Amino acid sequence: MQSNGVTFWNAHPGGSRGIVSTYNHPGALESCDGADNDCDGRIDEGCITAAVTTKYVYNGFNQLVSSGPELAGMCAAGDMDCDGVADGADNCAQVYNPEQRNSDGQPPDVAEIGGVASYPFDAFVNGYTVDVVGDFAAAVGSATQIVPGRNGKGSAIQTDGTLASAVTTPPALNVALDKAPNGDFTVEGWMRFTEESPSRGSIMGIRDDDSFNSYYRPTAFVITGEQYKNLAFSSASYSIPEVDIGRWYHLGATYSGEDSRTRLYVNGDEVAMGIGGTSGGFPPMHPLPAPWTFGYAAFAPGGFPAPGSAAQFDDWVFYDKAITWTQMRARATYADAA
């Protein structure tokens, strides 16, 4: 017998037979009818037994933020793109981007966000490297090497740990930075070690040849080497899990006089915060005649002699303000994309 489908018969003892089902058989499509249509021992599997509501949240720019049965609802005030970052601190307030990555691959405009001096180390004139934002060309040491830049683009400088290989900014840069309200400032850029650092090594900072001044004004990135693996800048100190020789690291430090905090950043992440500036209670940019020097700073915090670092440097910027975390992260993630 056949009716609107395949009829299956079941043989009974004695030769009789009967219809099992016209529609229910192995391989049949399961219908939501209270029967086991495909004969797999389950009834109405995959059927919705109760109403399910899916909610969708879009921000003001018609970008899907999230979906699901339960959602928080409206975006917070002052967060147009609903990514959890306030518009004033958002690297792009019109794009949902909670991680604040610089996804367009374009470098942030350092002049626009307060850059006073910028050294990409791509141009050199008469023993100086060009400042592409201000007028603070930096002197290139006689032993400095010019090497390919990060990601093979442009060039970088390489130091050997001696003053002869260092690159030094003019003292006038400190005068310009010190005009910022409350002593606010930022320094950030890229470096990598080319060989294992000594037990105490200054990476870059304000070159102070006076151990007494250095005790109170340790305005430098300093690493205390093989045993301690500690990175410090002024009052902020960070224990480094591991330093990979040859790997580029983005280092940054900010000081805000408003809350008297020094913040230390590695690869765009805030890794340490110190109260105040230096151990003497001064802001890191307490007026100093000494210049900033890449690869050599003469003394470490505490007035201990600290040799320089065998390292490469690329794309360093100085600001007369404490830039935000999102701005710092944009600089770091742009370099990843470059």
DAMO-V39095 format. One record per backbone hydrogen bond with DSSP energy under -0.5 kcal/mol. CO is the residue of the C=O (numbers start at 1). NH is the residue of the N-H. If there is no record, write none. Layout:
# DAMO-V39095
co=[CO CO]
nh=[NH NH]
This chain:
# DAMO-V39095
co=[8 8 9 10 12 16 18 21 23 25 31 35 35 36 37 38 42 44 47 52 53 55 56 57 57 59 63 66 68 72 76 78 79 80 84 86 86 87 92 95 97 101 102 108 109 110 111 114 117 118 118 119 123 125 127 128 129 130 138 139 139 141 145 145 147 149 150 154 156 157 158 159 161 162 163 164 164 166 167 168 170 171 171 172 173 174 176 177 180 181 185 186 187 188 189 190 191 192 193 198 199 200 201 201 203 204 205 205 206 207 209 210 211 212 213 216 217 218 218 219 220 220 221 221 222 223 224 224 225 229 230 231 232 233 236 238 238 242 243 244 249 249 250 251 252 253 254 255 255 256 256 260 261 261 262 263 264 264 265 266 269 269 272 274 277 278 282 283 291 292 293 293 294 295 297 297 298 300 304 307 309 309 310 310 311 312 313 314 316 317 318 318 319 321 324 325 326 327 328 329 330 331 332 333 334]
nh=[20 21 11 18 15 12 10 8 25 28 33 37 44 39 25 27 44 47 49 54 55 68 58 65 66 62 59 57 55 74 79 87 82 60 86 89 90 90 95 97 100 103 105 110 113 115 114 320 318 120 132 316 130 128 140 125 138 132 129 141 168 144 147 158 156 152 153 149 147 313 145 311 308 165 166 143 144 141 294 139 173 174 175 176 177 178 179 180 183 184 255 319 253 317 251 314 249 312 246 225 225 307 203 223 295 221 207 293 208 209 211 214 215 216 217 280 219 220 234 206 222 234 203 204 232 201 229 230 229 240 224 238 222 236 233 231 240 244 245 247 191 251 267 189 265 187 263 185 257 260 261 276 256 263 274 254 271 272 252 269 266 271 264 262 235 281 278 286 207 169 205 295 167 309 208 299 306 303 300 202 161 311 194 195 159 192 157 190 119 188 116 117 186 323 328 329 330 331 332 333 334 335 336 337 338]
